[in-house]
Amino acid sequence: MFHAKIRSAAAALTVGMLLSGCVSFGGKVPERLLTLDAAQKVPAGAARVAGDGRTLIVTDPDASKMLDTVRVPVRTAATSVAYVTKVQWADTPRHLFRRLLAETISATTSRVVLDSGQFSGDGGQRLTGELVDFGIDEPSGQAVVTYDAMLTTPNGLAIARQRFTARTPVGGKIDATSVGVPLNTAANMVAKDVAAWVAAVKEQ
């Protein structure tokens, strides 16, 4: 009986040690989590019918390793980059920007926007691209968002391609409290321009 209790206690201790190796308690949490908020939103209850090639699948843009992270990059010089401390994105910028693009295009054009996991039965177009810049330029004190957009057919044939960029001043010291709003503003400026471009290309 005594030995059974020892074996039971030892087993419980072993399980506890194994769990402690898998679960981290008291990890350092950033003071702020940032996200993007679309300036143009689809009204609640709005309904659209897909047809005549009006669907558009918006895919996650490609991004360099410097941008494909939840940290906020600051370009301190032409060949050097740092990251803002005590703040991070709630998701990687390319995922956040895709959702912002989709919402803005849905709200400002007649296109029925789908994501890559949804089926488009009428052979609609695809919006692909690369997020070239999504951070802070320290020498100019500006938030910079640059997106290379490409419209393709369902078979991958390029229809049109264009680069969009926007800059907004950070204002004051670059820190965790000052970078979110200007980056959101610049991202919305780019998304609005992309939406207008998508609508114009569709009408050609």
C-alpha positions as a Markdown table, in Angstrom:
| # | Residue | x | y | z |
|---|---|---|---|---|
| 1 | Met | 0.0 | 0.0 | 0.0 |
| 2 | Phe | 2.8 | 2.4 | 1.0 |
| 3 | His | 4.7 | 1.6 | -2.2 |
| 4 | Ala | 1.6 | 2.1 | -4.3 |
| 5 | Lys | 1.2 | 5.6 | -2.9 |
| 6 | Ile | 4.8 | 6.4 | -3.7 |
| 7 | Arg | 4.4 | 5.2 | -7.3 |
| 8 | Ser | 1.2 | 7.2 | -7.6 |
| 9 | Ala | 2.9 | 10.4 | -6.4 |
| 10 | Ala | 5.9 | 9.8 | -8.6 |
| 11 | Ala | 3.6 | 9.4 | -11.6 |
| 12 | Ala | 1.8 | 12.6 | -10.8 |
| 13 | Leu | 5.1 | 14.4 | -10.5 |
| 14 | Thr | 6.3 | 13.1 | -13.8 |
| 15 | Val | 3.1 | 14.2 | -15.6 |
| 16 | Gly | 3.5 | 17.6 | -14.0 |
| 17 | Met | 7.1 | 17.9 | -15.2 |
| 18 | Leu | 6.0 | 16.9 | -18.7 |
| 19 | Leu | 3.2 | 19.5 | -18.8 |
| 20 | Ser | 5.5 | 22.2 | -17.5 |
| 21 | Gly | 7.7 | 21.6 | -20.6 |
| 22 | Cys | 4.7 | 22.2 | -22.9 |
| 23 | Val | 3.0 | 25.1 | -21.2 |
| 24 | Ser | 4.6 | 28.5 | -20.6 |
| 25 | Phe | 3.2 | 30.4 | -17.6 |
| 26 | Gly | 3.9 | 34.1 | -17.1 |
| 27 | Gly | 5.2 | 34.8 | -20.7 |
| 28 | Lys | 5.9 | 38.4 | -21.5 |
| 29 | Val | 2.8 | 40.0 | -23.1 |
| 30 | Pro | 3.2 | 43.2 | -25.2 |
| 31 | Glu | 1.6 | 46.3 | -23.8 |
| 32 | Arg | -0.4 | 46.8 | -27.1 |
| 33 | Leu | -1.8 | 44.6 | -29.8 |
| 34 | Leu | -2.5 | 46.4 | -33.1 |
| 35 | Thr | -5.0 | 45.6 | -35.8 |
| 36 | Leu | -6.4 | 47.3 | -39.0 |
| 37 | Asp | -9.8 | 48.8 | -39.1 |
| 38 | Ala | -11.5 | 49.4 | -42.5 |
| 39 | Ala | -12.6 | 53.0 | -43.1 |
| 40 | Gln | -15.2 | 51.7 | -45.6 |
| 41 | Lys | -17.3 | 48.8 | -44.3 |
| 42 | Val | -20.1 | 46.8 | -45.9 |
| 43 | Pro | -23.4 | 47.7 | -44.2 |
| 44 | Ala | -25.1 | 45.0 | -42.1 |
| 45 | Gly | -27.6 | 43.1 | -44.1 |
| 46 | Ala | -26.2 | 44.1 | -47.5 |
| 47 | Ala | -26.7 | 41.4 | -50.1 |
| 48 | Arg | -25.2 | 40.9 | -53.5 |
| 49 | Val | -25.6 | 38.2 | -56.2 |
| 50 | Ala | -22.6 | 36.9 | -57.9 |
| 51 | Gly | -22.7 | 36.6 | -61.7 |
| 52 | Asp | -21.2 | 37.7 | -65.0 |
| 53 | Gly | -17.7 | 37.4 | -63.6 |
| 54 | Arg | -18.2 | 39.8 | -60.8 |
| 55 | Thr | -16.7 | 37.7 | -58.1 |
| 56 | Leu | -13.2 | 38.5 | -57.0 |
| 57 | Ile | -11.0 | 36.2 | -54.8 |
| 58 | Val | -8.6 | 38.3 | -52.7 |
| 59 | Thr | -5.6 | 36.3 | -51.6 |
| 60 | Asp | -3.0 | 36.9 | -48.9 |
| 61 | Pro | -0.2 | 39.0 | -50.4 |
| 62 | Asp | 3.3 | 37.7 | -50.3 |
| 63 | Ala | 5.7 | 39.5 | -47.9 |
| 64 | Ser | 9.4 | 39.4 | -47.0 |
| 65 | Lys | 10.5 | 37.9 | -43.7 |
| 66 | Met | 11.0 | 41.4 | -42.4 |
| 67 | Leu | 7.3 | 42.0 | -42.8 |
| 68 | Asp | 5.9 | 38.5 | -42.2 |
| 69 | Thr | 6.0 | 38.9 | -38.5 |
| 70 | Val | 3.8 | 40.4 | -35.8 |
| 71 | Arg | 6.5 | 43.0 | -34.9 |
| 72 | Val | 6.4 | 46.5 | -36.3 |
| 73 | Pro | 9.5 | 47.3 | -38.4 |
| 74 | Val | 11.2 | 50.7 | -38.4 |
| 75 | Arg | 13.6 | 51.4 | -41.2 |
| 76 | Thr | 16.3 | 53.4 | -39.6 |
| 77 | Ala | 18.5 | 53.7 | -42.7 |
| 78 | Ala | 18.6 | 52.3 | -46.2 |
| 79 | Thr | 20.3 | 49.1 | -45.0 |
| 80 | Ser | 19.1 | 48.8 | -41.4 |
| 81 | Val | 15.9 | 47.9 | -39.6 |
| 82 | Ala | 14.8 | 47.9 | -36.0 |
| 83 | Tyr | 11.5 | 46.9 | -34.4 |
| 84 | Val | 9.1 | 49.0 | -32.1 |
| 85 | Thr | 9.2 | 47.6 | -28.6 |
| 86 | Lys | 6.2 | 46.9 | -26.3 |
| 87 | Val | 3.8 | 46.5 | -29.3 |
| 88 | Gln | 2.9 | 43.9 | -31.9 |
| 89 | Trp | 0.2 | 43.1 | -34.4 |
| 90 | Ala | -2.7 | 40.8 | -33.5 |
| 91 | Asp | -1.9 | 38.9 | -36.7 |
| 92 | Thr | 0.7 | 39.2 | -39.4 |
| 93 | Pro | 0.3 | 42.4 | -41.6 |
| 94 | Arg | -0.3 | 40.4 | -44.8 |
| 95 | His | -3.3 | 38.6 | -43.2 |
| 96 | Leu | -4.7 | 41.8 | -41.7 |
| 97 | Phe | -4.2 | 43.7 | -45.0 |
| 98 | Arg | -6.0 | 41.0 | -47.0 |
| 99 | Arg | -9.0 | 41.4 | -44.8 |
| 100 | Leu | -8.9 | 45.2 | -45.1 |
| 101 | Leu | -8.6 | 45.0 | -48.9 |
| 102 | Ala | -11.5 | 42.5 | -49.1 |
| 103 | Glu | -13.7 | 44.7 | -46.9 |
| 104 | Thr | -12.9 | 47.9 | -48.7 |
| 105 | Ile | -13.5 | 46.4 | -52.2 |
| 106 | Ser | -16.8 | 44.9 | -51.0 |
| 107 | Ala | -17.9 | 48.2 | -49.6 |
| 108 | Thr | -16.9 | 50.5 | -52.5 |
| 109 | Thr | -17.4 | 48.3 | -55.7 |
| 110 | Ser | -20.0 | 46.0 | -57.1 |
| 111 | Arg | -17.7 | 43.0 | -56.8 |
| 112 | Val | -18.6 | 40.0 | -54.7 |
| 113 | Val | -15.4 | 39.3 | -52.8 |
| 114 | Leu | -14.4 | 35.8 | -51.7 |
| 115 | Asp | -11.3 | 34.5 | -50.0 |
| 116 | Ser | -9.2 | 31.7 | -51.4 |
| 117 | Gly | -11.0 | 29.1 | -49.4 |
| 118 | Gln | -14.3 | 29.8 | -51.1 |
| 119 | Phe | -15.6 | 28.6 | -54.4 |
| 120 | Ser | -16.1 | 30.9 | -57.3 |
| 121 | Gly | -18.5 | 29.3 | -59.8 |
| 122 | Asp | -18.5 | 32.0 | -62.5 |
| 123 | Gly | -14.8 | 32.2 | -63.2 |
| 124 | Gly | -14.1 | 35.5 | -61.4 |
| 125 | Gln | -10.8 | 37.2 | -61.2 |
| 126 | Arg | -8.1 | 36.9 | -58.5 |
| 127 | Leu | -6.3 | 39.7 | -56.7 |
| 128 | Thr | -2.8 | 38.7 | -55.8 |
| 129 | Gly | 0.2 | 40.7 | -54.9 |
| 130 | Glu | 3.1 | 41.5 | -52.6 |
| 131 | Leu | 3.2 | 43.7 | -49.5 |
| 132 | Val | 6.4 | 45.6 | -50.1 |
| 133 | Asp | 6.4 | 48.0 | -47.2 |
| 134 | Phe | 4.4 | 48.0 | -44.1 |
| 135 | Gly | 6.2 | 49.9 | -41.3 |
| 136 | Ile | 7.8 | 53.1 | -40.2 |
| 137 | Asp | 10.4 | 55.1 | -42.1 |
| 138 | Glu | 12.4 | 56.8 | -39.3 |
| 139 | Pro | 14.3 | 59.4 | -41.4 |
| 140 | Ser | 11.0 | 60.9 | -42.7 |
| 141 | Gly | 8.9 | 60.1 | -39.6 |
| 142 | Gln | 6.2 | 58.5 | -41.7 |
| 143 | Ala | 4.2 | 55.3 | -41.8 |
| 144 | Val | 4.7 | 53.6 | -45.2 |
| 145 | Val | 2.4 | 51.0 | -46.9 |
| 146 | Thr | 3.3 | 49.7 | -50.4 |
| 147 | Tyr | 1.4 | 47.0 | -52.2 |
| 148 | Asp | 2.1 | 45.5 | -55.6 |
| 149 | Ala | -1.2 | 44.4 | -56.9 |
| 150 | Met | -1.9 | 42.0 | -59.8 |
| 151 | Leu | -5.3 | 41.0 | -61.2 |
| 152 | Thr | -5.3 | 37.6 | -62.9 |
| 153 | Thr | -7.8 | 35.2 | -64.5 |
| 154 | Pro | -8.7 | 32.0 | -62.7 |
| 155 | Asn | -6.0 | 30.3 | -64.8 |
| 156 | Gly | -3.4 | 32.7 | -63.6 |
| 157 | Leu | -3.1 | 34.9 | -66.7 |
| 158 | Ala | -2.2 | 38.5 | -65.6 |
| 159 | Ile | -4.7 | 41.1 | -66.6 |
| 160 | Ala | -3.2 | 44.2 | -64.9 |
| 161 | Arg | -0.6 | 45.1 | -62.4 |
| 162 | Gln | 0.1 | 48.2 | -60.5 |
| 163 | Arg | 2.0 | 49.4 | -57.4 |
| 164 | Phe | 0.2 | 51.4 | -54.7 |
| 165 | Thr | 1.8 | 53.3 | -51.9 |
| 166 | Ala | 0.7 | 55.7 | -49.2 |
| 167 | Arg | 2.6 | 57.7 | -46.5 |
| 168 | Thr | 1.2 | 59.3 | -43.4 |
| 169 | Pro | 3.2 | 61.2 | -40.7 |
| 170 | Val | 3.7 | 59.5 | -37.3 |
| 171 | Gly | 4.0 | 62.8 | -35.4 |
| 172 | Gly | 6.3 | 62.9 | -32.4 |
| 173 | Lys | 8.3 | 60.0 | -31.0 |
| 174 | Ile | 8.1 | 56.6 | -32.7 |
| 175 | Asp | 6.9 | 54.2 | -30.0 |
| 176 | Ala | 4.1 | 51.7 | -29.2 |
| 177 | Thr | 1.5 | 54.4 | -28.8 |
| 178 | Ser | 2.2 | 56.4 | -32.0 |
| 179 | Val | 2.6 | 53.8 | -34.8 |
| 180 | Gly | -0.9 | 52.1 | -35.0 |
| 181 | Val | -3.0 | 55.0 | -36.3 |
| 182 | Pro | -0.8 | 56.2 | -39.1 |
| 183 | Leu | -0.2 | 52.6 | -40.3 |
| 184 | Asn | -4.0 | 52.0 | -40.3 |
| 185 | Thr | -4.5 | 55.3 | -42.2 |
| 186 | Ala | -1.9 | 54.5 | -44.8 |
| 187 | Ala | -3.3 | 50.9 | -45.2 |
| 188 | Asn | -6.8 | 52.3 | -45.8 |
| 189 | Met | -5.5 | 54.8 | -48.4 |
| 190 | Val | -3.8 | 52.0 | -50.3 |
| 191 | Ala | -6.9 | 49.8 | -50.0 |
| 192 | Lys | -9.2 | 52.6 | -51.3 |
| 193 | Asp | -6.9 | 53.1 | -54.3 |
| 194 | Val | -6.7 | 49.4 | -55.1 |
| 195 | Ala | -10.5 | 49.1 | -54.9 |
| 196 | Ala | -10.9 | 52.0 | -57.4 |
| 197 | Trp | -8.3 | 50.3 | -59.7 |
| 198 | Val | -10.1 | 47.0 | -59.5 |
| 199 | Ala | -13.4 | 48.6 | -60.4 |
| 200 | Ala | -11.8 | 50.5 | -63.3 |
| 201 | Val | -10.1 | 47.4 | -64.7 |
| 202 | Lys | -13.4 | 45.5 | -64.5 |
| 203 | Glu | -15.1 | 48.1 | -66.5 |
| 204 | Gln | -12.6 | 48.1 | -69.4 |
